[in-house]
Amino acid sequence: MVVWDAEASGPPFRQWVDGPLGFSLEVCGKGAVITGVRWRREACPRLPSPGPAADPFRFYFTCPRHVFQCRLALRGTPFCRRVWRALLEIPPGRIRTYGELASLLGTSPRAVAAACRANPYPVVVPCHRVVAKTGPGGYCGQAGGKWLDLKRWLLKHEGWHG
């Protein structure tokens, strides 16, 4: 279960996790609260022990049905947070289209896509499970290339066969 905290406090941390296709994830936070997750197009730097905040992400890459249990700093507009909460309801191996999510939330597909693009917690808040009616759509603000390969990998990893 993901818990949204109003404020992060404590010592800052930055941890890295090796991901698929040559990508890595950078996990940042303060204390026990994650303040951001970013995909990086480079391998994980060789640092001493990655730390406990990275553990759920490593586990996800081996067990795609993993349910994240973490605390996230409250970020984004009220609308974005509404979309991100809806994303948390999409189970692994399932998808929704931007249009389906828009209908559910009473907004437009473009607004949903913009909120997905602004998601500061990829993988935890699974924006990769939202696709266009005619194909995968974009991922991390990119409409093609390695970023779409990464989105397809995540969906396949979770068991989607589309």
Z-matrix of the N, CA and C atoms (Angstrom, degrees):
N
C 1 1.446
C 2 1.530 1 109.38
N 3 1.298 2 115.37 1 132.58
C 4 1.459 3 121.54 2 178.52
C 5 1.522 4 108.65 3 -90.82
N 6 1.319 5 116.09 4 131.52
C 7 1.461 6 122.50 5 178.13
C 8 1.521 7 107.50 6 -113.93
N 9 1.326 8 115.28 7 127.68
C 10 1.469 9 120.44 8 177.40
C 11 1.513 10 108.57 9 -92.09
N 12 1.320 11 117.50 10 119.97
C 13 1.458 12 122.63 11 178.03
C 14 1.523 13 109.27 12 -99.29
N 15 1.299 14 116.20 13 146.31
C 16 1.460 15 120.48 14 179.74
C 17 1.527 16 110.95 15 -71.11
N 18 1.316 17 117.79 16 -33.04
C 19 1.452 18 119.95 17 -173.16
C 20 1.520 19 110.05 18 -150.68
N 21 1.313 20 115.61 19 138.78
C 22 1.456 21 120.89 20 176.57
C 23 1.522 22 108.80 21 -99.06
N 24 1.315 23 116.85 22 136.96
C 25 1.460 24 120.26 23 176.73
C 26 1.519 25 108.58 24 -142.43
N 27 1.296 26 114.67 25 158.02
C 28 1.458 27 119.91 26 -178.89
C 29 1.512 28 109.72 27 116.71
N 30 1.320 29 115.92 28 -176.88
C 31 1.465 30 118.92 29 -178.19
C 32 1.530 31 111.22 30 -67.98
N 33 1.332 32 117.18 31 138.97
C 34 1.460 33 119.73 32 179.24
C 35 1.522 34 111.06 33 -73.67
N 36 1.338 35 115.41 34 153.43
C 37 1.459 36 120.11 35 175.51
C 38 1.523 37 109.60 36 -141.69
N 39 1.310 38 114.94 37 157.36
C 40 1.465 39 123.35 38 173.34
C 41 1.522 40 106.34 39 -141.81
N 42 1.337 41 115.42 40 120.52
C 43 1.455 42 120.59 41 -178.88
C 44 1.524 43 108.83 42 -129.01
N 45 1.313 44 115.93 43 152.32
C 46 1.459 45 121.37 44 -177.63
C 47 1.518 46 110.09 45 -120.97
N 48 1.335 47 114.76 46 149.34
C 49 1.461 48 121.52 47 178.35
C 50 1.524 49 107.53 48 -134.09
N 51 1.338 50 116.16 49 131.60
C 52 1.464 51 119.07 50 173.79
C 53 1.513 52 109.15 51 -66.30
N 54 1.326 53 116.44 52 134.12
C 55 1.456 54 121.91 53 178.51
C 56 1.523 55 110.74 54 -118.72
N 57 1.308 56 116.78 55 -170.93
C 58 1.465 57 121.02 56 -178.70
C 59 1.531 58 112.40 57 -80.23
N 60 1.313 59 115.79 58 162.19
C 61 1.467 60 124.13 59 169.71
C 62 1.526 61 113.63 60 56.80
N 63 1.321 62 117.26 61 29.66
C 64 1.458 63 120.72 62 179.04
C 65 1.519 64 114.42 63 82.98
N 66 1.320 65 117.66 64 2.99
C 67 1.463 66 121.68 65 176.66
C 68 1.528 67 109.38 66 -88.31
N 69 1.309 68 115.73 67 160.18
C 70 1.455 69 121.29 68 169.73
C 71 1.522 70 107.86 69 -136.25
N 72 1.311 71 115.48 70 162.21
C 73 1.465 72 121.57 71 177.23
C 74 1.520 73 108.58 72 -110.60
N 75 1.319 74 115.71 73 133.25
C 76 1.444 75 122.00 74 172.96
C 77 1.533 76 106.70 75 -104.04
N 78 1.314 77 116.49 76 122.60
C 79 1.462 78 122.92 77 -178.86
C 80 1.522 79 107.42 78 -111.19
N 81 1.329 80 116.30 79 119.92
C 82 1.467 81 121.53 80 -178.56
C 83 1.518 82 109.57 81 -116.39
N 84 1.317 83 116.37 82 151.95
C 85 1.450 84 119.15 83 177.85
C 86 1.508 85 112.65 84 -172.34
N 87 1.323 86 112.98 85 -174.70
C 88 1.463 87 122.66 86 176.41
C 89 1.513 88 106.86 87 -138.52
N 90 1.318 89 115.77 88 128.83
C 91 1.458 90 119.40 89 -178.42
C 92 1.508 91 109.98 90 61.39
N 93 1.331 92 116.78 91 -123.41
C 94 1.458 93 121.76 92 179.68
C 95 1.531 94 112.00 93 -103.02
N 96 1.330 95 117.38 94 13.31
C 97 1.466 96 121.82 95 -174.40
C 98 1.526 97 109.93 96 -112.19
N 99 1.313 98 116.37 97 129.48
C 100 1.464 99 121.78 98 175.92
C 101 1.527 100 107.96 99 -81.94
N 102 1.323 101 116.17 100 127.81
C 103 1.467 102 121.14 101 -179.59
C 104 1.520 103 112.66 102 -103.67
N 105 1.323 104 117.54 103 -12.33
C 106 1.454 105 120.12 104 178.05
C 107 1.514 106 111.84 105 -177.21
N 108 1.324 107 114.65 106 150.39
C 109 1.463 108 122.60 107 176.02
C 110 1.522 109 105.51 108 -132.15
N 111 1.326 110 116.55 109 128.18
C 112 1.467 111 119.93 110 -178.64
C 113 1.515 112 110.33 111 -131.45
N 114 1.322 113 114.86 112 133.28
C 115 1.458 114 119.85 113 169.80
C 116 1.509 115 108.11 114 -74.01
N 117 1.322 116 116.56 115 139.39
C 118 1.457 117 123.19 116 175.20
C 119 1.528 118 108.24 117 -123.66
N 120 1.317 119 115.81 118 141.56
C 121 1.462 120 119.78 119 -179.42
C 122 1.521 121 111.53 120 -90.36
N 123 1.290 122 116.78 121 35.94
C 124 1.456 123 120.86 122 175.19
C 125 1.522 124 108.15 123 -141.04
N 126 1.311 125 114.77 124 161.89
C 127 1.459 126 119.37 125 178.99
C 128 1.520 127 109.48 126 -66.40
N 129 1.283 128 113.88 127 157.85
C 130 1.450 129 122.64 128 178.70
C 131 1.534 130 110.15 129 -61.83
N 132 1.335 131 119.30 130 129.58
C 133 1.463 132 118.43 131 175.75
C 134 1.526 133 109.69 132 -64.60
N 135 1.271 134 116.90 133 145.99
C 136 1.474 135 120.87 134 -179.98
C 137 1.519 136 108.89 135 -79.27
N 138 1.316 137 114.58 136 96.86
C 139 1.460 138 121.44 137 179.87
C 140 1.516 139 108.17 138 -110.42
N 141 1.319 140 117.36 139 164.48
C 142 1.456 141 117.98 140 171.95
C 143 1.527 142 108.99 141 -60.54
N 144 1.261 143 117.88 142 169.28
C 145 1.463 144 125.01 143 -177.46
C 146 1.530 145 113.27 144 -19.69
N 147 1.354 146 117.33 145 123.10
C 148 1.453 147 120.53 146 -175.22
C 149 1.530 148 114.80 147 -60.79
N 150 1.313 149 119.32 148 -29.65
C 151 1.450 150 120.87 149 178.76
C 152 1.514 151 113.53 150 99.03
N 153 1.332 152 116.39 151 164.17
C 154 1.459 153 121.39 152 -172.56
C 155 1.522 154 115.20 153 -67.52
N 156 1.320 155 119.03 154 -26.75
C 157 1.469 156 119.34 155 -179.73
C 158 1.521 157 111.01 156 -66.47
N 159 1.320 158 117.87 157 -25.63
C 160 1.457 159 122.09 158 -179.70
C 161 1.531 160 112.16 159 -81.22
N 162 1.324 161 117.86 160 -20.49
C 163 1.463 162 121.43 161 -175.13
C 164 1.529 163 114.15 162 -55.42
N 165 1.343 164 120.33 163 -47.21
C 166 1.466 165 119.10 164 -179.57
C 167 1.537 166 112.83 165 -60.75
N 168 1.314 167 117.58 166 -31.65
C 169 1.458 168 120.88 167 -179.43
C 170 1.529 169 110.33 168 -73.20
N 171 1.344 170 116.69 169 -42.23
C 172 1.469 171 119.50 170 175.85
C 173 1.519 172 109.90 171 -60.59
N 174 1.325 173 116.25 172 -41.51
C 175 1.460 174 119.97 173 -179.98
C 176 1.531 175 110.41 174 -63.89
N 177 1.332 176 117.90 175 -41.47
C 178 1.468 177 121.74 176 178.22
C 179 1.526 178 111.11 177 -57.11
N 180 1.341 179 117.75 178 -40.94
C 181 1.461 180 120.19 179 -177.68
C 182 1.522 181 112.43 180 -69.32
N 183 1.331 182 118.03 181 -16.28
C 184 1.463 183 120.35 182 174.35
C 185 1.526 184 112.01 183 -103.85
N 186 1.319 185 117.51 184 -24.85
C 187 1.473 186 122.24 185 -178.47
C 188 1.528 187 108.86 186 -131.30
N 189 1.336 188 117.67 187 92.93
C 190 1.467 189 120.56 188 -172.70
C 191 1.522 190 115.33 189 -64.82
N 192 1.303 191 118.79 190 -14.13
C 193 1.470 192 121.12 191 178.66
C 194 1.524 193 111.53 192 -89.93
N 195 1.319 194 115.46 193 6.34
C 196 1.463 195 120.99 194 -179.60
C 197 1.532 196 110.46 195 -56.01
N 198 1.311 197 115.78 196 133.49
C 199 1.464 198 121.86 197 175.40
C 200 1.527 199 106.85 198 -103.31
N 201 1.312 200 115.30 199 119.05
C 202 1.459 201 119.62 200 -179.10
C 203 1.518 202 110.81 201 -67.77
N 204 1.309 203 114.99 202 135.05
C 205 1.453 204 122.49 203 173.23
C 206 1.518 205 106.16 204 -125.20
N 207 1.314 206 115.15 205 98.00
C 208 1.460 207 119.29 206 -176.07
C 209 1.522 208 109.73 207 -154.14
N 210 1.316 209 113.94 208 167.72
C 211 1.459 210 121.22 209 177.53
C 212 1.521 211 107.73 210 -106.75
N 213 1.313 212 116.09 211 130.18
C 214 1.457 213 122.58 212 -179.48
C 215 1.524 214 109.55 213 -116.10
N 216 1.319 215 116.62 214 140.75
C 217 1.458 216 120.72 215 174.54
C 218 1.527 217 108.56 216 -66.82
N 219 1.300 218 116.81 217 138.90
C 220 1.460 219 122.03 218 179.42
C 221 1.522 220 108.69 219 -72.92
N 222 1.321 221 116.20 220 114.07
C 223 1.461 222 122.20 221 -178.73
C 224 1.511 223 108.51 222 -135.03
N 225 1.320 224 116.10 223 166.80
C 226 1.458 225 121.32 224 174.17
C 227 1.517 226 113.23 225 87.77
N 228 1.323 227 113.42 226 167.57
C 229 1.458 228 120.43 227 178.15
C 230 1.529 229 109.64 228 -73.32
N 231 1.331 230 118.01 229 162.69
C 232 1.462 231 119.16 230 175.47
C 233 1.538 232 112.16 231 -56.63
N 234 1.337 233 117.17 232 -37.55
C 235 1.467 234 119.58 233 178.18
C 236 1.523 235 110.92 234 -64.68
N 237 1.324 236 117.52 235 -47.22
C 238 1.468 237 120.35 236 178.90
C 239 1.521 238 110.86 237 -58.61
N 240 1.313 239 117.32 238 -43.78
C 241 1.467 240 120.17 239 179.50
C 242 1.522 241 111.07 240 -62.13
N 243 1.331 242 116.99 241 -35.46
C 244 1.471 243 120.39 242 176.68
C 245 1.528 244 110.59 243 -63.17
N 246 1.327 245 116.36 244 -44.50
C 247 1.466 246 120.53 245 178.33
C 248 1.524 247 109.34 246 -64.35
N 249 1.323 248 117.88 247 -46.01
C 250 1.460 249 120.66 248 -177.42
C 251 1.522 250 111.49 249 -62.70
N 252 1.338 251 117.88 250 -36.35
C 253 1.472 252 119.61 251 175.65
C 254 1.524 253 110.50 252 -63.61
N 255 1.329 254 116.42 253 -38.73
C 256 1.469 255 120.33 254 177.67
C 257 1.527 256 110.74 255 -65.21
N 258 1.325 257 117.54 256 -35.81
C 259 1.461 258 120.62 257 178.02
C 260 1.526 259 111.22 258 -62.78
N 261 1.319 260 115.99 259 -35.94
C 262 1.466 261 120.03 260 179.61
C 263 1.527 262 112.47 261 -64.45
N 264 1.319 263 117.59 262 -17.76
C 265 1.460 264 122.10 263 179.56
C 266 1.535 265 112.67 264 -85.11
N 267 1.319 266 118.05 265 -9.61
C 268 1.469 267 121.19 266 179.74
C 269 1.527 268 107.58 267 -86.16
N 270 1.334 269 117.99 268 115.30
C 271 1.465 270 119.43 269 -176.61
C 272 1.529 271 112.49 270 -74.46
N 273 1.334 272 116.58 271 158.40
C 274 1.464 273 119.77 272 175.65
C 275 1.534 274 110.69 273 -55.28
N 276 1.325 275 115.39 274 142.51
C 277 1.458 276 120.26 275 179.88
C 278 1.509 277 114.15 276 84.19
N 279 1.318 278 117.71 277 -1.98
C 280 1.465 279 122.67 278 179.48
C 281 1.514 280 108.76 279 -119.14
N 282 1.310 281 116.26 280 157.46
C 283 1.466 282 121.11 281 177.35
C 284 1.517 283 109.44 282 -133.85
N 285 1.306 284 115.71 283 165.17
C 286 1.461 285 124.98 284 169.42
C 287 1.518 286 105.64 285 -135.03
N 288 1.318 287 116.09 286 150.87
C 289 1.463 288 118.19 287 174.12
C 290 1.528 289 108.08 288 -87.00
N 291 1.331 290 114.44 289 160.86
C 292 1.465 291 118.97 290 175.80
C 293 1.526 292 109.28 291 -56.66
N 294 1.345 293 117.02 292 -39.57
C 295 1.463 294 121.50 293 -179.80
C 296 1.522 295 112.56 294 -65.19
N 297 1.345 296 117.37 295 -42.52
C 298 1.470 297 120.57 296 178.52
C 299 1.522 298 110.69 297 -61.78
N 300 1.301 299 115.81 298 -45.35
C 301 1.467 300 119.53 299 179.58
C 302 1.526 301 110.66 300 -65.31
N 303 1.336 302 116.48 301 -39.65
C 304 1.466 303 120.68 302 178.26
C 305 1.525 304 110.85 303 -61.21
N 306 1.332 305 117.26 304 -43.95
C 307 1.471 306 120.74 305 178.54
C 308 1.525 307 110.83 306 -61.48
N 309 1.312 308 115.88 307 -43.21
C 310 1.458 309 121.09 308 179.51
C 311 1.529 310 111.72 309 -60.94
N 312 1.343 311 116.22 310 -37.20
C 313 1.460 312 121.31 311 -175.75
C 314 1.525 313 113.84 312 -96.81
N 315 1.344 314 117.47 313 -3.26
C 316 1.458 315 120.64 314 179.62
C 317 1.520 316 113.12 315 69.17
N 318 1.330 317 116.23 316 43.20
C 319 1.457 318 120.69 317 -178.67
C 320 1.522 319 109.03 318 -142.11
N 321 1.323 320 117.30 319 -163.71
C 322 1.465 321 120.90 320 -178.67
C 323 1.531 322 110.87 321 -104.45
N 324 1.339 323 116.08 322 154.89
C 325 1.468 324 119.07 323 176.04
C 326 1.531 325 112.73 324 -58.16
N 327 1.333 326 117.20 325 -36.73
C 328 1.475 327 119.34 326 178.99
C 329 1.522 328 111.58 327 -64.70
N 330 1.320 329 117.24 328 -36.88
C 331 1.466 330 120.35 329 178.01
C 332 1.532 331 110.47 330 -66.34
N 333 1.326 332 116.72 331 -39.70
C 334 1.466 333 120.52 332 176.64
C 335 1.527 334 109.74 333 -63.49
N 336 1.338 335 116.75 334 -44.35
C 337 1.472 336 120.86 335 179.28
C 338 1.534 337 110.48 336 -60.80
N 339 1.317 338 117.30 337 -40.90
C 340 1.470 339 120.76 338 179.24
C 341 1.531 340 110.80 339 -64.04
N 342 1.326 341 117.02 340 -40.20
C 343 1.468 342 120.17 341 178.21
C 344 1.528 343 110.54 342 -67.11
N 345 1.321 344 117.25 343 -38.18
C 346 1.472 345 120.51 344 176.73
C 347 1.530 346 109.82 345 -62.77
N 348 1.325 347 116.35 346 -44.06
C 349 1.466 348 121.34 347 -180.00
C 350 1.535 349 110.98 348 -62.40
N 351 1.332 350 117.79 349 -31.84
C 352 1.469 351 122.23 350 -178.76
C 353 1.532 352 113.29 351 -85.80
N 354 1.322 353 117.89 352 -2.01
C 355 1.458 354 122.50 353 -176.61
C 356 1.530 355 111.29 354 -58.29
N 357 1.343 356 118.32 355 116.65
C 358 1.462 357 119.93 356 -179.92
C 359 1.534 358 113.05 357 -84.94
N 360 1.322 359 117.63 358 2.77
C 361 1.465 360 121.28 359 -175.21
C 362 1.530 361 112.04 360 -131.87
N 363 1.358 362 118.65 361 55.60
C 364 1.461 363 118.29 362 179.67
C 365 1.526 364 111.26 363 -56.91
N 366 1.279 365 116.07 364 150.58
C 367 1.459 366 128.02 365 -175.60
C 368 1.521 367 109.75 366 79.32
N 369 1.334 368 119.84 367 -53.63
C 370 1.472 369 121.05 368 177.45
C 371 1.524 370 109.12 369 -64.67
N 372 1.315 371 116.83 370 -52.45
C 373 1.462 372 123.29 371 174.58
C 374 1.543 373 104.21 372 -99.03
N 375 1.331 374 116.71 373 100.94
C 376 1.468 375 121.75 374 -163.27
C 377 1.523 376 116.24 375 -77.14
N 378 1.321 377 116.11 376 71.12
C 379 1.465 378 120.09 377 177.63
C 380 1.527 379 111.50 378 -65.22
N 381 1.336 380 117.55 379 -19.51
C 382 1.464 381 120.05 380 178.03
C 383 1.526 382 112.09 381 -66.72
N 384 1.321 383 118.39 382 -15.09
C 385 1.470 384 121.99 383 179.61
C 386 1.518 385 112.95 384 -85.23
N 387 1.331 386 117.20 385 4.89
C 388 1.467 387 121.66 386 177.15
C 389 1.525 388 107.48 387 -108.21
N 390 1.333 389 115.37 388 126.04
C 391 1.465 390 121.18 389 -175.50
C 392 1.524 391 110.28 390 -127.79
N 393 1.319 392 114.90 391 164.06
C 394 1.466 393 120.41 392 174.70
C 395 1.531 394 109.02 393 -77.14
N 396 1.315 395 116.18 394 162.34
C 397 1.458 396 121.09 395 179.03
C 398 1.537 397 110.78 396 -63.20
N 399 1.324 398 116.84 397 -30.18
C 400 1.460 399 121.35 398 -174.22
C 401 1.524 400 114.46 399 -107.25
N 402 1.319 401 118.73 400 6.10
C 403 1.460 402 120.65 401 -178.14
C 404 1.511 403 111.02 402 168.51
N 405 1.322 404 116.52 403 -163.85
C 406 1.465 405 118.36 404 -174.07
C 407 1.519 406 115.44 405 -71.84
N 408 1.322 407 118.60 406 -19.00
C 409 1.467 408 119.76 407 -175.62
C 410 1.512 409 108.97 408 77.74
N 411 1.307 410 117.67 409 -150.95
C 412 1.459 411 121.51 410 -179.87
C 413 1.516 412 111.03 411 -108.37
N 414 1.331 413 114.16 412 177.97
C 415 1.459 414 119.56 413 175.98
C 416 1.523 415 108.64 414 -153.08
N 417 1.303 416 116.17 415 131.14
C 418 1.476 417 123.08 416 179.81
C 419 1.523 418 111.06 417 55.13
N 420 1.329 419 116.77 418 36.54
C 421 1.453 420 121.43 419 177.45
C 422 1.514 421 114.40 420 79.49
N 423 1.320 422 117.21 421 6.05
C 424 1.461 423 121.43 422 -179.22
C 425 1.528 424 109.84 423 -113.48
N 426 1.325 425 115.79 424 143.33
C 427 1.464 426 120.24 425 -176.41
C 428 1.522 427 113.05 426 -103.29
N 429 1.316 428 118.48 427 3.48
C 430 1.455 429 118.92 428 -178.53
C 431 1.508 430 112.48 429 -166.80
N 432 1.315 431 114.89 430 -171.50
C 433 1.452 432 122.09 431 175.50
C 434 1.511 433 114.15 432 68.44
N 435 1.327 434 114.42 433 -147.94
C 436 1.469 435 121.86 434 -175.82
C 437 1.528 436 112.67 435 -60.21
N 438 1.337 437 116.67 436 -29.50
C 439 1.470 438 119.31 437 -179.15
C 440 1.520 439 111.04 438 -66.57
N 441 1.330 440 117.30 439 -41.17
C 442 1.470 441 118.94 440 176.66
C 443 1.519 442 111.05 441 -71.04
N 444 1.335 443 117.62 442 -32.53
C 445 1.460 444 120.18 443 173.62
C 446 1.528 445 109.82 444 -60.05
N 447 1.331 446 116.06 445 -41.15
C 448 1.461 447 120.59 446 178.62
C 449 1.524 448 110.63 447 -63.89
N 450 1.332 449 117.84 448 -44.31
C 451 1.467 450 121.09 449 178.71
C 452 1.530 451 110.43 450 -60.66
N 453 1.323 452 116.02 451 -45.16
C 454 1.480 453 119.67 452 178.72
C 455 1.528 454 110.69 453 -62.12
N 456 1.339 455 116.43 454 -40.08
C 457 1.461 456 119.99 455 178.89
C 458 1.525 457 110.29 456 -61.30
N 459 1.345 458 117.12 457 -46.31
C 460 1.465 459 120.76 458 -179.90
C 461 1.524 460 111.05 459 -59.86
N 462 1.329 461 116.83 460 -44.86
C 463 1.467 462 120.46 461 -179.88
C 464 1.529 463 111.07 462 -63.89
N 465 1.321 464 116.47 463 -44.57
C 466 1.472 465 120.22 464 178.78
C 467 1.528 466 110.45 465 -65.22
N 468 1.322 467 117.29 466 -41.29
C 469 1.463 468 122.88 467 177.97
C 470 1.527 469 110.89 468 -56.41
N 471 1.336 470 115.77 469 -36.61
C 472 1.460 471 120.28 470 -179.10
C 473 1.529 472 113.18 471 -84.98
N 474 1.333 473 116.70 472 -3.02
C 475 1.459 474 119.59 473 174.32
C 476 1.510 475 115.40 474 100.80
N 477 1.327 476 118.09 475 10.87
C 478 1.473 477 119.64 476 177.79
C 479 1.513 478 108.37 477 -81.56
N 480 1.322 479 116.36 478 133.87
C 481 1.466 480 121.87 479 -176.70
C 482 1.511 481 111.14 480 -118.19
N 483 1.312 482 117.34 481 55.52
C 484 1.454 483 120.26 482 -176.98
C 485 1.493 484 114.59 483 -99.17
